[in-house]
Amino acid sequence: MKVVIVGAGGHAAELQDYILYGNQYNTAKEPIEIVGFIDDNPDSYNAYSFSAPFLGAIKTHNVLDAFYVIGVANIAFRRTIISNLLSRGAQFISLIHPTAIVSPSAKIGLGCVISHNSSIGPNAVLGDFNLINSRCTIGHDTNIGNYNFLSPQVVTGGFSKMGDENFLGTNAAVLPRVILGSNNVVSAGMIVEKSVEDNQTIFHRFKERITIVKTQE
């Protein structure tokens, strides 16, 4: 299978590592051949040791007879880039790291990336073009819409729901049965404990007392 990675920055470099690892891990399956990388900023390509050539800008790219994987992490640009390439005939696929645990009853949409050591629970439903970063846990019966960005170690509780284009920072959590609307930002370490509508930023801190206990020598 031949693929073109859309993007040539840090996230694209991670996807390259996922593919190379998968080729070594899944020796019984057809290996994935990375044809090249496209990015509107050519300087990004030079910052990493890529195994395939730079194919030019996204906006002037002539769609190839290959599958495409989205390697642009910035949620502000992902949907526009994907929509533009889809309109020109690009065929996207999902990329699931071999170390991810995906329940057989889970449903994964088009163009998703599920990173290493993540867990997708029973009856979970993921829409299209979601980025599930490393060590995320998607609880059973979770329903996630489209174009969401889940940073490393995000957790969603069972029966929780999420709309579209949400950004969840590292170690954020959505509690069971809580509904998170669309276009929200959940800051790193925050817990969404009650339902949230659209276009909100969730950021709060609890006052804490620090207790220092002297250990016995």
N, C-alpha and C positions, 0 to 999 in steps of 0.2 A: 504494500500500500504506500502510495506517495502522498506526502502532505507538505503544505506550505504553512509556515507559522506566521501569523499576522502580528507584527511587532518584532522589535529587535533589541529590547531592553532587558531588565532584570527578570521579569516574569517569563519572557520568551526563553531566556537562558535556563530557567527552571524547567520549562516544558521540554526543552531539548534533553535535559538530564532525565526527566521522566521517561521519555521515549527511548533513550539509550539504555536505561535500566530495564525497561520493559522488554526490549529486544533480547537482552541477556537472560532475563527471567523466563520469558515465554518462548522457549526455544522451539516448541511444537507449533507455534503460530507463525504466520507470515510476518516477517519483520517490517517495521515502519521505516520508510526512507524519507528523510527530510530533504526536500528539493531545495529549499532556501527560505529566506526571511524577507519580509517587506516592512518598511517603516518610512514614515515621512521625515524622520530625523536620522540621516545616515550616520551621524556621529555615535548614536546609540550602539550600532552594530560593532564599532571598533572597540567598545569597552569590554567586550566579552570574547571568549574563545569559542566561537561558533564552528560547528562541523560542516556547515553548508554555506553557500554563497549568499551575498546580499543581492536581492532581485530588484531593488529600486523602491520607489515611493508607493504607498498604498493608493493614493489618489490617482496615479497614472498607471496602475498595475493592470496588465491584460490577464484576465482570469485564465488559469492553466487547467489542463486535464489532470487535476489532482484534488485531494480533499484539503480543507482549510481548518486550522485550529486557531482560536483567538488567543493571542499572547499579549494583549494590551490590558493591563490591570486597572488603569485609571477609569473609574466608573463614569466620569464626565464625558468620555469619548467612545466607550465601548459600543454602545447601542448605535450611534451614528455610523461608526466604521463598519459594523456588521451589516447594518441595513443597506449601506452603499454597496458592499461586496455582494450581498444577496441579490440586489437588483441587477447586478452584472453577471449573475449566473454562478457565483461561487457556491460550492457544496461544503457545508461545515459538518464536522463530526465531533462527538464527545471524546474526551481523553480521560481514562480512569487509570490511576496508578495501580500497579499490581498489588501493592500492600494495603489498598483500601478494602474495607469490608462492606460490601453492598448486598443487602438482603435480596434474595430472589424475587420477593414480592414488591420491591421498590420499583418505581418508574422514573427513568431518567430521560429528560428531554434532549433536544438537539443542541449541540455546541457547548455542552457543559464541560468543565474541568473539575475532576475530583482528585485531590492531591493525596500524597502519601499518608498512610496511617489514619485516614479518615474512616468514619463509620456511618453508613446510611441504613437506618433501621427498617423494620418490616412495615409495609404499606406506606412508606414515605413516598411523596410525589414531588419531583423537581421539574420545574418548567424548563424553558430554553435559556441557554447562555448564562448559566449560573457558574460562578467561580467558588468552589468549596475548597478552601485552603487546607494546609497540612493540619492533621490532628483534630479536625472538626468532628463533632458528634451530632448527627441529625436523628432525633428521636423517632420512635415509631409513630406512624400516622401523621407526621409533619407534612404540611403542604406549603411548598415554596413556589412563588411565581417565576418571573423571568428577569434576567439581567441583574441578579443580586450578587453582591460581593461579600463573602464571609471570610474574614481574616483568620489567621491561625488560631486554633483552639476555641472557636465559637461553638456553643452548645445550644441546641433547640430542644425543648421538652416535648413529650408526646402530645399529639393532637394540636400543637401550635400551628399557626398559619402566618404566612408572610406574603405581601404583595410583590410589587416590581421595583427594581432599581434601588434597593436598600443597601446601605453600607454598614456592616457590623465590624467594629474594631476588635483587636486581639483580646481574647478571653471574655468577650461579651456573651451574654446568655439570654435566651427568651424562655420564660418559664412555661410549664405545660398549660395548654389550652389558651394561651395568650395570643391575641391577634395583632400583628404588626402590619400597618398599611403599606403604602408605597412612598418612595423618595424620602425615606427617613435616614438619619445618621445616628447610629448607636456607638457612642464613644467606647474606647478600649476599657475593658473591665466592668462595664455597666451591666446591670441586670434589668431586663424589661419584665416587670412583675405585674403590669396591668396593660390592657389593650391600648394601642396607640393608633391614631388615624394616619393622615398623610402629611408629608412635608414638615416633619418635626426633627429636632435634635435632642437626643436623650443623653443628658450628662448631669450627674449629681454625685455628691460625696456624702458619706456619713461621717459624723464626728466620732472620732475614735479616742479611746484612752489607751495609752501605751503603758503596759506594766513590765517593769524590769525585775527579773528574779535573779538574785545572785546565786550562782552555783556553788556548791560546797567544794572546797579544795581537799 
